[in-house]
Amino acid sequence: MISGAIDLGGTKIEARLFDADMATLQTHRVPTPREDFAQFLAALVGQIRWLEQAAADPALPIAISIAGLIDPQTGIATASNIPTSGRSLGRELGLALGRELPLINDCMAFAYSEAHGGAGEGADSVYGLILGTGVGSGLVIRGDLPPRHAGLAVEIGHLGMPARALARHGLPIWLCGCGRDACNENYISGTGLRRIAEWAGLSDPDPVSVAARAESDPEAARVMSIWADLTGEMLYSAQLMLDPQVIVLGGGLSNIPGLPARLTSALERLRLGQVRLPDIRVAQHGDSSGARGAALMAKAGKA
């Protein structure tokens, strides 16, 4: 059975059609209208119609992976850079399409994808951690998403970075876009890595450049060491709360060479006693993993 998914973010709405083996058949991308809900809804409906036409199936199983939160009771989606505030996106989309389509948090869809034929295949618990412009994560337990009371994913990016970690490196407290102080996302995301590099005085603070220079440049190596230590603190929190068997890394920073070994070492220095550590791996399905997870759930009727 073929299936489809929409990867819905603040910059683009990407439609992706998958074959029965979950290989991508076709993709189609349009910019996300960010100022007007009617234009946004029309663009989203257009992408769904494109999938139906490409598959020659008006009942094609489709789910939407959204970079935001969906309240399971009201259907109201809360997302940055998407004009859905105060609106039930699921209801409005259903009225426009004439059928209901499930909306899934992108991090949860990512974790689901990697738990099913990805880097977390066969594990009882898979924690998917996306390290990109921001930080997001999702959790799959024995193949399924756990129930979520308020539609939250695993919002570890907005837990506070421990004061002990900031004090170790003399880092300042940075205000987060959510309005709180010292959220993990401020230090661990690609934006956070750039901030640390700028704070350390690097002339080229681009995260990719910093990671590439770390083998030969002592200052870049110091920045990467600080970033890995702080990321280890975040993973330590995740282990204490969730105790996952496997941690799967996604997002742009997951492409840093040797990252699983670097983060395993950071977590070893922080772990509680001699508890077993999770296995840290890089995602197998890359940038398409969130859409793939949504399509898998739509096809299985789980979304």
Buried (B, 14 or more C-beta within 10 A) or exposed (E): EBBBBBBBBEEEBBBBBBEEEBEBEBBBEBEBBEEEBEEBBEBBBEBBEBBBEBBEBEEBBBBBBBBBBBBEEEBBBBBEEBBBEEBBBBEBBBEEBEEEBBBBBBBBBBBBBBBBBBBBEEBEBBBBBBBBBBBBBBBBBEBEBEEBEEBBBBBBBBBBBBEEBBEEBEBEEBEBEEEEEBBBBBBBBBBBBBBBBEBBEBEEBBBBBBBBBBEEBEBBBBBBBBBBBBBBBBBBBBBEEBEBBBBBBBBBBBBBEEBBEBBBEBBEEBBEEEEEBBBBBBBBBEBBBBBBBBBBBBBBEBB
